[in-house]
Amino acid sequence: MAKFVVKETATGVKFDLKAGNGQVIATSEVYSSEAACMNGIESVKKNCVGEIEDQTVENFETVKHPKFEMYLDKAGEYRFRLKAKNGEVIATSEGYKAKAGCLNGIESVKENAPEAEIEKA
């Protein structure tokens, strides 16, 4: 079962969405408070139904928010960011060597986030 793991950092509070196997699927920004972090989790649960905007292809079609933006980073790896209805980035992925891996990560967020439990580290 997937879970959101909330943990304190040196500068605030963040969450990782972890798959049933413990692998991190998506990570949040660092929030100033635990309450703000919890709001971020609720936002991911609500907005993870968005379409995928594939920015790795030429002349990609722009998709309305909420959405997953898939892009290539400076190292040439595939990544995604989940944007809420207001356009704010609410979760980001790690880098994937293959596009298929990135798409699997997005599908995993869509499947797991809505029912994921919240655990404090």
C-alpha positions in Angstrom: 0.0 0.0 0.0 1.3 3.4 -0.9 1.8 6.1 1.7 2.7 9.7 2.1 5.7 10.0 4.5 5.9 13.4 6.2 9.2 14.4 7.6 10.9 17.5 9.0 13.9 18.9 7.2 16.4 21.6 8.3 14.2 24.3 6.8 10.6 23.0 7.2 8.4 20.0 6.4 8.1 17.9 3.2 6.5 14.7 2.0 7.4 11.8 -0.2 4.8 9.6 -1.8 6.1 6.1 -1.6 4.9 3.0 -3.5 4.1 -0.2 -1.7 7.6 -1.4 -2.3 9.0 1.7 -0.5 10.3 3.4 -3.6 9.7 7.2 -3.8 7.3 8.1 -6.6 7.0 11.8 -6.0 8.3 14.5 -3.6 7.0 17.8 -2.4 8.6 21.2 -1.9 9.6 22.1 1.6 6.7 23.7 3.5 7.0 26.1 6.4 4.6 24.1 8.6 3.2 20.7 9.0 -0.3 22.1 8.3 0.8 23.5 5.0 2.4 20.1 4.2 -0.9 18.3 4.9 -2.7 20.8 2.6 -0.1 19.8 -0.1 -0.9 16.1 0.4 -4.7 16.8 0.0 -3.9 18.8 -3.1 -2.0 15.9 -4.6 -4.8 13.5 -3.8 -7.3 15.9 -5.4 -5.3 16.9 -8.5 -3.7 13.6 -9.5 -6.5 13.0 -12.0 -5.0 15.4 -14.5 -3.9 14.6 -18.0 -0.3 14.3 -19.2 1.4 17.2 -21.0 4.3 15.6 -22.9 6.9 18.4 -23.2 9.5 16.0 -24.6 7.9 16.1 -28.1 8.0 18.9 -30.6 4.8 21.0 -30.8 3.3 19.4 -27.7 -0.3 20.0 -26.9 -0.9 22.2 -23.9 -3.2 20.6 -21.3 -5.2 22.5 -18.8 -4.6 22.3 -15.1 -4.5 20.1 -13.1 -1.9 18.2 -15.1 1.3 16.2 -15.1 4.1 17.9 -17.1 6.6 15.4 -18.4 9.9 17.0 -19.5 13.6 16.3 -20.0 16.0 17.7 -17.4 19.5 19.0 -18.0 21.0 15.5 -17.6 18.7 14.2 -20.3 16.5 12.3 -17.9 12.7 12.2 -17.9 10.9 13.8 -15.0 7.3 14.9 -14.2 5.8 17.6 -12.0 2.2 17.6 -10.9 0.5 21.0 -11.2 -2.6 21.9 -9.3 -5.7 23.7 -10.8 -4.0 27.0 -9.9 -0.8 26.1 -11.8 1.3 25.6 -8.7 3.8 22.6 -8.7 2.7 20.3 -5.9 4.8 17.2 -6.5 7.9 16.3 -8.6 9.6 13.1 -9.6 13.1 11.8 -9.6 14.8 11.4 -12.9 14.1 8.4 -15.1 16.4 7.1 -17.9 13.5 6.0 -20.0 10.3 7.7 -21.0 8.3 4.5 -20.1 9.6 4.7 -16.5 8.4 8.3 -16.2 5.0 7.3 -17.6 4.8 4.4 -15.1 5.6 6.9 -12.3 2.8 9.1 -13.3 0.4 6.2 -13.5 1.6 5.1 -10.0 0.7 8.6 -8.6 -2.7 8.5 -10.2 -3.4 5.0 -8.8 -1.8 5.3 -5.4 -2.2 8.9 -4.2 -6.0 9.1 -3.7 -6.0 6.2 -1.1 -2.5 6.6 0.3 -2.2 6.8 4.1 -0.2 9.5 5.8 2.7 8.5 8.1 5.0 10.7 10.0 8.8 9.9 9.9 
